Amino acid sequence: MKKWLAAATGTALLMSGCMPSFQQEDEVVQENAPENSEEQTVIIPNFQISDEFYRTLLPYEASPSRGMVVNNLNTNYDIAEFENGLMRVAQQNFSPEEYFFQAGQFLESETISSWLNREFTPEQLQEYGMEPEENIGLNPVDNGEGTRAERAERSPIYLAHVLEHNYFVKSSEDESKVRLGGVVIGLAMNSVYYYNNDGDPYGPTFEENIPQSRLAEEGQAMAAEVVTRIRAMAAEDPEKAELAEVPITVALFKQEPKSTVIPGNFFGYATADSGSSELGGWNEMNENYVLFPSEEARESYRNDETAFLNFKQDVETYFPNFNSVIGTGLYRGDQLSHLQIDIPIQFYGKSEIVGFTQYIAGRLIDLFPEYFDIEVSITSINGPEALIIKEPDDTEPFVHIYEQ
């Protein structure tokens, strides 16, 4: 792991479909680099999609734990939100104007896998032929006492995955260099523990619901231990020495049950200051995803539900016997922040696609308030057909019709 990276600038052509040609402005030796370490030059793209997205250092360096999240989380909804939401958490401490993103480089897949294990009893360590120093699982001990249901209630698997993001910042002494400025860790927590009877992995699957209060208590304890371990890595491994001084933020994510069609949400985060192994006070995220239409939307967000149902009715009027309009709303507190609408439908020609898309774009302006983002994805069996995006206060939405 490099302690300092030489910084160059370039322009990223994100929409053109071709690779940009980057011109390096400076190549400099790393400051305070470990002995015999390789020099590395990175590129900071000039183009930034918006102030909500980080610029990613180039060339892209994949995380050593890449791909693990796909196997460890329940749904694609959770996978996407775990990644995207962790970047929203990062913005609380690391401004996208000043910091640059890099996939996590310090936690290897073997380390994460070992942390996801259960803690073992001395008898279990002896049975499995393990040394005490290998007993680093963050999930609770299952000592085998009691019925399977009793054990599931007493000691469920809380922690499903650990995700690391790194954030770099330009050196205050030399702006031609960037250094590690912060680390953000996401802990994905199970809201439901799925288990089978002992010795019957292919038998019926049972569920144990985990209360939010227990998730918060267990997650905060795990977060404190994770920070301690990361600081210890800095002392034990010269290649990870830069972890000693940077601030570390840990955020807790509650993933939804496997049958849910909306993502889970981050519900709290805390930060250990530079050089500290102690997390500060916990901050509540107060974010929540809501399905439209649904009983929850009807009971808790009646005005938004009414607007969505009116929109849905207009779609069904345009296409009789059609009732597949689904919305997913992100709430921050009690206010809707972003609404994603998916309309899967069968089209029979390009003119029909254009006409329907124009109609939908107009109904967005007429039916929904101006204060939140709306994104509409229109698809058919052939794939994406059209995309409509309305930003807050827009008088006209952005519309794109795909060519196939």
C-alpha positions in Angstrom: 0.0 0.0 0.0 1.4 3.3 -1.0 1.7 6.0 1.6 1.8 8.9 -0.8 0.6 9.0 -4.4 1.8 11.4 -7.1 -1.2 13.3 -8.5 -1.9 14.3 -12.1 -4.9 15.7 -13.7 -6.9 14.8 -16.8 -10.4 15.0 -18.3 -12.8 12.0 -18.2 -15.2 11.7 -21.2 -17.9 9.8 -19.3 -20.6 10.0 -21.9 -18.7 9.6 -25.2 -18.2 5.8 -25.1 -14.5 6.0 -25.8 -11.5 6.0 -23.6 -10.1 9.5 -22.8 -6.4 10.3 -23.2 -4.9 11.6 -20.0 -2.0 13.9 -19.9 0.2 13.6 -16.8 1.3 16.9 -15.4 3.6 15.8 -12.6 5.4 12.7 -11.6 6.9 12.9 -8.1 8.5 10.7 -5.6 6.3 9.6 -2.7 6.9 11.3 0.6 7.5 9.0 3.6 7.1 6.0 1.4 8.1 2.6 2.9 11.6 1.5 1.9 11.8 -0.1 -1.5 8.1 0.7 -2.3 7.2 1.3 -5.9 6.4 4.8 -7.0 2.9 5.3 -8.4 1.3 8.1 -10.4 -2.5 8.5 -10.3 -4.9 10.7 -12.3 -7.6 12.9 -10.8 -10.4 13.3 -13.4 -11.4 16.9 -14.0 -15.0 15.9 -14.6 -17.4 15.4 -11.7 -20.9 14.2 -12.3 -22.3 16.3 -9.5 -21.4 17.5 -6.0 -22.9 14.3 -4.6 -20.4 12.0 -6.3 -16.7 11.5 -5.6 -14.1 11.6 -8.4 -12.3 8.2 -8.5 -8.6 8.0 -8.7 -7.3 6.5 -11.9 -6.2 4.0 -12.9 -8.9 2.2 -11.0 -7.5 -0.2 -8.3 -9.8 -3.0 -7.4 -10.3 -3.9 -3.8 -8.7 -7.2 -2.7 -12.1 -8.1 -1.3 -13.9 -7.3 -4.5 -17.0 -9.5 -5.2 -17.6 -10.6 -1.6 -20.6 -8.3 -1.2 -22.5 -10.2 -3.8 -22.4 -13.5 -1.8 -22.9 -12.0 1.6 -26.0 -9.7 1.2 -29.5 -10.9 0.6 -30.6 -9.0 -2.5 -29.4 -6.8 -5.4 -31.3 -3.9 -3.7 -29.2 -4.2 -0.6 -25.9 -4.6 -2.5 -26.5 -1.4 -4.5 -27.6 0.6 -1.4 -24.8 -0.7 0.8 -22.3 0.8 -1.7 -24.1 4.0 -2.5 -25.3 4.7 1.0 -21.8 4.3 2.4 -20.7 7.1 0.1 -23.5 9.3 1.5 -22.1 8.6 5.0 -18.6 9.5 3.8 -19.9 12.9 2.8 -20.5 13.8 6.4 -16.8 14.0 7.0 -15.1 13.9 3.6 -16.3 16.5 1.1 -16.6 15.3 -2.5 -15.1 18.7 -3.4 -11.8 17.9 -1.7 -11.6 14.1 -1.4 -11.2 11.4 -4.0 -12.5 7.9 -3.9 -10.6 4.6 -4.1 -11.9 1.1 -3.4 -10.7 -0.2 -0.1 -7.2 -1.6 -0.2 -6.4 -2.6 3.4 -8.9 -5.4 4.3 -8.2 -8.6 2.3 -11.0 -11.1 1.6 -9.4 -13.5 4.1 -9.5 -10.9 6.9 -13.2 -10.1 6.2 -14.2 -13.7 6.1 -12.5 -14.4 9.4 -14.3 -11.4 11.0 -17.7 -12.7 9.7 -17.2 -16.0 11.6 -18.6 -16.7 14.9 -16.4 -16.5 18.0 -15.5 -20.0 19.1 -15.4 -21.6 22.6 -12.1 -23.2 23.7 -13.6 -26.6 23.1 -14.5 -25.6 19.5 -11.0 -24.2 18.8 -9.6 -27.6 19.9 -12.1 -29.5 17.8 -11.3 -27.4 14.7 -7.6 -27.4 15.3 -7.4 -23.6 15.5 -5.0 -21.4 17.5 -6.4 -18.8 19.9 -5.1 -16.0 17.8 -7.3 -17.2 14.9 -10.4 -16.8 17.1 -11.4 -13.3 15.7 -14.9 -13.8 14.6 -17.2 -10.9 15.4 -20.4 -12.9 15.5 -21.4 -14.4 18.8 -20.6 -17.8 20.2 -23.0 -20.7 19.6 -22.2 -23.1 22.4 -24.7 -25.7 21.2 -26.8 -25.6 24.4 -30.6 -25.7 24.0 -32.8 -26.3 21.0 -31.9 -24.9 17.6 -34.6 -22.3 17.9 -33.3 -21.2 21.3 -29.8 -20.9 20.1 -31.0 -18.9 17.1 -32.8 -16.4 19.3 -29.9 -16.2 21.8 -27.0 -16.0 19.3 -28.0 -15.1 15.8 -25.6 -14.1 13.1 -25.7 -10.3 13.3 -22.9 -9.3 10.9 -23.3 -10.2 7.2 -20.5 -8.2 5.5 -17.8 -5.6 6.0 -17.1 -3.0 3.3 -14.2 -0.6 3.1 -13.9 2.7 1.2 -10.8 4.8 1.1 -10.7 8.6 0.6 -7.7 10.6 -0.6 -6.9 14.3 -0.3 -4.3 16.6 -1.8 -1.3 17.2 0.5 -1.3 20.5 2.2 2.5 20.8 1.7 2.5 19.8 -2.0 -0.7 19.8 -4.1 1.0 17.6 -6.7 0.6 14.7 -4.3 -2.4 13.0 -2.7 -2.4 11.1 0.6 -4.9 8.9 2.4 -7.3 11.2 4.1 -9.8 8.9 5.7 -11.3 5.4 5.8 -15.0 4.5 5.9 -16.2 1.1 7.0 -19.7 -0.3 6.5 -21.0 -3.1 8.7 -24.0 -4.8 7.1 -26.3 -6.2 9.8 -29.0 -8.9 9.4 -32.5 -7.9 10.3 -33.5 -11.6 9.9 -31.3 -14.6 10.8 -31.9 -17.6 8.5 -30.9 -21.0 9.8 -31.4 -24.8 9.3 -31.6 -27.6 11.7 -28.2 -29.1 12.7 -27.0 -31.7 10.2 -29.7 -30.8 7.7 -28.4 -28.0 5.5 -30.9 -28.8 2.7 -33.9 -29.0 5.0 -36.4 -26.3 5.8 -35.1 -22.8 6.5 -36.3 -21.0 9.6 -36.2 -17.3 10.4 -35.3 -15.3 13.5 -36.2 -11.6 13.4 -33.6 -9.4 15.1 -34.9 -6.2 16.8 -33.5 -2.9 15.8 -32.3 -2.2 19.3 -30.2 -5.4 19.3 -28.8 -4.6 15.9 -27.7 -1.2 17.2 -26.2 -2.5 20.4 -24.3 -5.4 18.7 -23.3 -3.2 15.7 -21.8 -0.5 17.9 -19.8 -3.0 19.9 -18.5 -4.5 16.6 -17.6 -1.1 15.2 -15.5 -0.3 18.2 -13.6 -3.6 17.8 -13.1 -3.0 14.1 -11.5 0.4 14.7 -9.2 -1.2 17.3 -8.1 -3.9 14.8 -7.5 -1.4 12.0 -5.3 0.7 14.2 -3.4 -2.5 15.2 -2.8 -3.3 11.5 -1.0 0.0 11.2 1.4 -0.9 14.0 2.0 -4.5 12.8 2.3 -4.0 9.0 4.5 -1.3 7.5 2.5 -1.5 4.3 -0.6 -0.3 6.3 1.2 2.3 8.4 -0.9 5.1 7.0 -3.9 3.7 8.9 -2.4 4.9 12.1 -3.3 8.6 11.8 -6.3 9.0 9.5 -9.9 9.4 10.8 -12.0 6.2 10.5 -15.8 6.3 10.2 -17.9 3.2 10.8 -21.5 3.0 9.6 -24.2 0.5 10.4 -26.5 -0.8 7.6 -29.6 -2.9 8.2 -30.3 -5.2 5.3 -33.9 -6.2 4.6 -35.3 -9.8 4.5 -34.7 -11.9 1.3 -38.3 -11.5 0.1 -38.2 -7.6 0.2 -38.2 -5.6 -3.0 -36.7 -2.4 -1.4 -33.2 -1.9 0.0 -32.2 -1.7 3.6 -30.8 1.5 5.1 -27.9 2.9 7.1 -29.1 3.8 10.6 -26.1 5.2 12.4 -22.4 6.1 12.1 -19.5 7.2 14.3 -16.0 8.4 13.7 -12.6 7.8 15.4 -10.5 10.9 15.1 -7.0 10.9 13.5 -4.8 8.6 15.6 -7.6 7.6 18.0 -8.9 4.0 18.6 -12.0 5.3 20.3 -15.2 6.1 18.3 -16.9 9.3 19.1 -20.7 9.7 19.6 -23.1 7.9 17.4 -25.1 9.9 14.8 -28.5 8.7 13.7 -29.0 8.5 9.9 -32.8 8.6 9.9 -33.1 7.2 6.4 -35.8 4.8 5.2 -36.9 3.2 1.9 -40.6 2.9 1.3 -42.4 0.9 -1.5 -45.2 2.5 -3.5 -47.9 1.5 -3.4 -47.9 -0.2 0.0 -49.6 -0.2 3.3 -46.7 1.6 4.9 -46.9 4.4 2.3 -50.6 4.7 2.8 -50.4 4.9 6.6 -47.3 7.0 7.0 -46.9 9.1 3.8 -50.5 9.6 2.6 -49.9 12.6 0.4 -47.0 11.0 -1.5 -49.0 7.8 -1.8 -51.9 9.7 -3.3 -49.7 11.4 -5.9 -48.2 8.1 -6.8 -51.5 6.4 -7.2 -52.8 9.2 -9.5 -49.7 8.8 -11.6 -50.2 5.0 -11.7 -53.8 5.5 -12.7 -52.7 7.8 -15.6 -50.3 5.1 -16.8 -53.1 2.5 -16.7 -55.4 4.9 -18.6 -52.7 5.2 -21.3 -52.3 1.4 -21.4 -55.5 -0.4 -20.3 -55.1 -3.6 -18.2 -51.6 -2.5 -17.2 -50.8 -2.3 -13.4 -47.1 -2.9 -12.9 -45.9 0.6 -11.9 -43.7 0.3 -8.8 -42.0 3.1 -6.9 -39.3 3.2 -4.3 -38.9 6.3 -2.2 -36.0 7.3 -0.1 -37.0 9.3 3.0 -34.7 11.4 5.1 -36.7 12.0 8.2 -40.3 12.5 7.1 -39.5 14.1 3.8 -39.2 12.3 0.5 -35.8 12.8 -1.0 -35.7 10.6 -4.1 -38.4 8.6 -5.9 -37.4 5.8 -8.3 -40.3 4.6 -10.6 -40.0 1.4 -12.7 -42.4 0.9 -15.6 -41.9 -2.5 -17.3 -44.2 -2.7 -20.4 -44.4 -4.2 -23.8 -44.0 -1.8 -26.8 -44.7 -2.5 -30.4 -42.7 0.3 -32.1 -40.4 3.3 -31.6 -43.3 5.8 -32.1 -45.2 4.2 -29.3 -42.1 4.5 -27.0 -41.6 8.2 -27.9 -45.3 9.0 -27.3 -45.5 7.2 -24.0 -42.3 8.7 -22.7 -43.5 12.2 -23.6 -46.7 11.6 -21.8 -45.0 10.3 -18.7 -42.6 13.3 -18.6 -45.5 15.7 -18.6 -47.4 13.8 -15.9 -44.3 14.0 -13.6 -44.4 17.8 -13.7 -48.2 17.9 -13.1 -48.6 15.4 -10.4 -45.5 15.4 -8.1 -44.1 18.2 -5.9 -40.9 20.0 -6.9 -38.8 19.4 -3.8 -37.4 15.8 -4.5 -35.7 13.9 -7.3 -37.6 11.6 -9.6 -36.2 9.0 -11.8 -38.4 6.9 -14.1 -37.0 3.8 -15.9 -39.2 2.5 -18.7 -38.2 -1.1 -19.9 -39.5 -3.8 -22.1 -38.5 -7.4 -22.7 -35.8 -6.0 -25.0 -34.2 -4.0 -22.2 -34.2 -0.3 -21.3 -36.4 1.8 -23.5 -36.4 5.3 -21.9 -35.0 7.2 -18.9 -36.6 10.3 -17.4 -35.0 12.4 -14.7 -36.5 15.3 -12.9 -34.4 17.3 -10.4 -35.9 19.5 -7.7 -37.4 22.7 -9.2 -37.0 21.5 -12.8 -39.7 22.9 -15.1 -38.7 20.3 -17.7 -37.3 16.8 -17.0 -34.3 15.3 -18.8 -35.5 12.6 -21.2 -33.4 9.9 -23.0 -34.8 7.3 -25.4 -32.4 4.4 -26.0 -31.5 3.3 -29.5 -31.7 -0.5 -29.9 
